[in-house]
């Protein structure tokens, strides 16, 4: 799992007025919870771009004025108009304890159905998984080589060692669907015979 280091400033006043001042100063109020204590802090908005605006998932190492916190992003609240982050919740990573987080899905191989004229659709870009920090992968690789036309790969079809997938087993991860051109060619071939 990739790590990302971010510098942060501890917050002592957590009221509405103090939060507004933090946002006006170009920072985002944050909280890390889980474990023994809850820590309130703020992070410069520009330092969060590598974390928020990416398909990747990270374990974040915060340096809160000399105090180290290791966490994963749990929830981001965005402004409804300008789409700026308003508040971010993080969950503390405790060594040896499993942590739940969303991991990006990546496909590999050339699907049989694509060779026959179908199109591969990725239905789920991220899957929620649970594992200890050392067993969390950067991506979940799904081999689509044997995926035929009109078939799907479901979460229940995936088996990854040392990893529990929390996304429901009936969720489709990817599928090969027939394109209009392939349907037309199949219909023309059927008429010719």
C-alpha positions as CSV (number, residue, x, y, z in Angstrom):
1,X,0.0,0.0,0.0
2,X,1.3,3.4,-0.9
3,X,2.0,6.0,1.9
4,X,1.5,9.7,1.7
5,X,3.0,12.2,4.1
6,X,1.1,15.3,5.0
7,X,1.9,18.1,7.4
8,X,-1.0,19.3,9.6
9,X,-1.8,21.9,12.3
10,X,-3.5,20.9,15.6
11,X,-6.9,22.6,16.3
12,X,-7.8,23.5,19.8
13,X,-11.0,25.4,19.0
14,X,-13.5,23.3,17.1
15,X,-16.5,25.6,16.9
16,X,-18.3,27.0,13.8
17,X,-16.5,30.3,14.0
18,X,-13.0,28.7,14.3
19,X,-13.8,26.3,11.4
20,X,-14.9,29.2,9.2
21,X,-11.6,31.0,9.9
22,X,-9.6,27.8,9.0
23,X,-11.4,27.6,5.7
24,X,-10.9,31.3,4.9
25,X,-7.2,30.7,5.6
26,X,-7.1,28.1,2.8
27,X,-7.1,25.0,5.0
28,X,-9.5,22.1,5.5
29,X,-10.6,21.0,9.0
30,X,-10.0,17.3,9.6
31,X,-10.5,14.7,12.3
32,X,-8.9,11.4,13.0
33,X,-10.7,8.9,15.2
34,X,-10.5,5.2,16.1
35,X,-8.5,3.9,19.0
36,X,-7.9,5.8,22.2
37,X,-8.4,9.5,21.3
38,X,-9.9,11.8,18.7
39,X,-7.6,14.4,17.2
40,X,-8.8,17.6,15.5
41,X,-6.4,19.2,13.0
42,X,-6.3,21.2,9.8
43,X,-4.4,20.6,6.5
44,X,-3.5,23.1,3.8
45,X,-6.0,22.6,0.9
46,X,-3.1,22.3,-1.7
47,X,-1.6,19.5,0.3
48,X,-4.8,17.4,-0.1
49,X,-4.9,17.5,-3.9
50,X,-2.7,14.4,-4.2
51,X,-5.0,12.5,-1.8
52,X,-8.5,13.6,-2.9
53,X,-8.3,14.1,-6.7
54,X,-6.8,10.7,-7.6
55,X,-8.2,7.2,-8.1
56,X,-5.5,5.8,-5.9
57,X,-5.9,4.9,-2.2
58,X,-3.3,5.8,0.4
59,X,-2.3,5.3,4.0
60,X,-1.7,8.8,5.2
61,X,1.1,9.6,7.7
62,X,0.2,13.0,9.3
63,X,2.8,15.1,11.1
64,X,0.6,17.2,13.4
65,X,3.1,19.6,14.9
66,X,5.5,16.8,15.7
67,X,2.8,14.2,16.7
68,X,2.6,11.3,14.2
69,X,-0.7,9.8,13.2
70,X,-1.3,7.0,10.6
71,X,-4.7,6.9,9.1
72,X,-6.9,6.2,6.0
73,X,-9.4,8.6,4.5
74,X,-13.0,7.7,5.6
75,X,-15.2,10.5,4.3
76,X,-14.9,13.8,2.5
77,X,-17.6,16.5,2.7
78,X,-17.6,18.8,-0.4
79,X,-19.2,22.3,-0.8
80,X,-22.4,21.8,-2.9
81,X,-21.6,24.7,-5.3
82,X,-17.8,25.0,-5.7
83,X,-16.9,21.4,-5.0
84,X,-14.2,22.4,-2.5
85,X,-13.5,20.0,0.4
86,X,-15.2,21.3,3.6
87,X,-14.2,18.6,6.1
88,X,-12.4,15.2,6.0
89,X,-12.7,12.3,8.4
90,X,-9.8,9.9,8.8
91,X,-9.7,6.5,10.6
92,X,-6.6,5.7,12.6
93,X,-4.5,2.7,11.5
94,X,-3.5,0.5,14.4
95,X,-0.7,-2.0,13.7
96,X,-1.9,-5.6,13.6
97,X,-5.6,-4.6,13.5
98,X,-7.6,-4.8,10.2
99,X,-8.7,-1.6,8.6
100,X,-11.4,-1.1,6.0
101,X,-10.9,1.0,2.9
102,X,-11.7,1.4,-0.8
103,X,-9.2,0.0,-3.2
104,X,-9.1,0.7,-6.9
105,X,-10.0,-2.1,-9.4
106,X,-7.7,-2.8,-12.4
107,X,-8.4,-5.3,-15.2
108,X,-5.7,-7.4,-16.9
109,X,-5.8,-9.7,-19.9
110,X,-7.7,-9.5,-23.2
111,X,-11.3,-10.8,-22.7
112,X,-12.6,-13.5,-25.1
113,X,-15.9,-11.5,-25.5
114,X,-13.9,-8.4,-26.6
115,X,-12.2,-10.5,-29.3
116,X,-15.7,-11.4,-30.5
117,X,-16.8,-7.8,-30.8
118,X,-18.0,-7.0,-27.3
119,X,-16.9,-4.1,-25.1
120,X,-15.5,-4.4,-21.6
121,X,-17.3,-2.3,-19.0
122,X,-15.8,-1.7,-15.5
123,X,-18.9,-1.5,-13.3
124,X,-17.1,-1.0,-10.0
125,X,-14.1,1.3,-9.9
126,X,-13.3,0.6,-6.2
127,X,-14.1,-2.2,-3.8
128,X,-14.3,-1.9,0.0
129,X,-11.9,-4.4,1.6
130,X,-10.6,-5.1,5.0
131,X,-7.1,-6.3,5.9
132,X,-4.1,-5.4,8.1
133,X,-1.9,-2.5,6.9
134,X,0.8,-4.8,5.5
135,X,-1.8,-6.9,3.5
136,X,-3.6,-4.0,1.8
137,X,-2.8,-4.0,-2.0
138,X,-2.4,-0.9,-4.1
139,X,-4.9,-2.2,-6.6
140,X,-7.2,-5.2,-7.0
141,X,-6.3,-6.9,-10.2
142,X,-9.1,-8.7,-12.0
143,X,-8.1,-11.1,-14.8
144,X,-10.7,-10.9,-17.6
145,X,-9.0,-13.3,-20.1
146,X,-11.8,-15.9,-19.9
147,X,-14.7,-13.4,-19.8
148,X,-17.0,-14.1,-22.7
149,X,-19.7,-12.0,-24.4
150,X,-22.6,-11.2,-22.1
151,X,-20.8,-12.5,-19.0
152,X,-19.8,-10.7,-15.8
153,X,-17.3,-11.1,-13.0
154,X,-18.9,-10.6,-9.6
155,X,-17.3,-9.9,-6.2
156,X,-18.0,-13.5,-5.2
157,X,-15.7,-14.7,-8.1
158,X,-12.7,-12.9,-6.6
159,X,-10.5,-14.7,-4.1
160,X,-7.6,-12.6,-2.7
161,X,-5.3,-14.0,0.0
162,X,-5.3,-12.2,3.4
163,X,-8.0,-9.8,2.2
164,X,-11.7,-9.7,3.1
165,X,-13.9,-8.0,0.5
166,X,-16.7,-6.1,2.2
167,X,-18.5,-5.1,-1.0
168,X,-21.6,-7.3,-1.4
169,X,-20.8,-10.6,-3.2
170,X,-23.6,-10.0,-5.7
171,X,-22.0,-6.8,-7.0
172,X,-20.8,-7.0,-10.6
173,X,-17.2,-5.8,-11.0
174,X,-16.9,-5.9,-14.8
175,X,-18.8,-7.3,-17.8
176,X,-18.5,-7.8,-21.5
177,X,-21.5,-6.4,-23.4
178,X,-22.3,-6.8,-27.0
179,X,-22.0,-3.5,-29.0
180,X,-24.5,-2.4,-31.6
181,X,-22.1,-3.1,-34.4
182,X,-21.6,-6.7,-33.1
183,X,-25.3,-7.2,-32.8
184,X,-25.8,-6.0,-36.4
185,X,-23.1,-8.3,-37.7
186,X,-24.6,-11.3,-35.7
187,X,-28.1,-10.5,-37.1
188,X,-26.7,-10.3,-40.7
189,X,-24.9,-13.5,-40.3
190,X,-28.0,-15.2,-39.0
191,X,-30.0,-14.0,-42.0
192,X,-27.3,-15.2,-44.4
193,X,-27.6,-18.7,-43.0
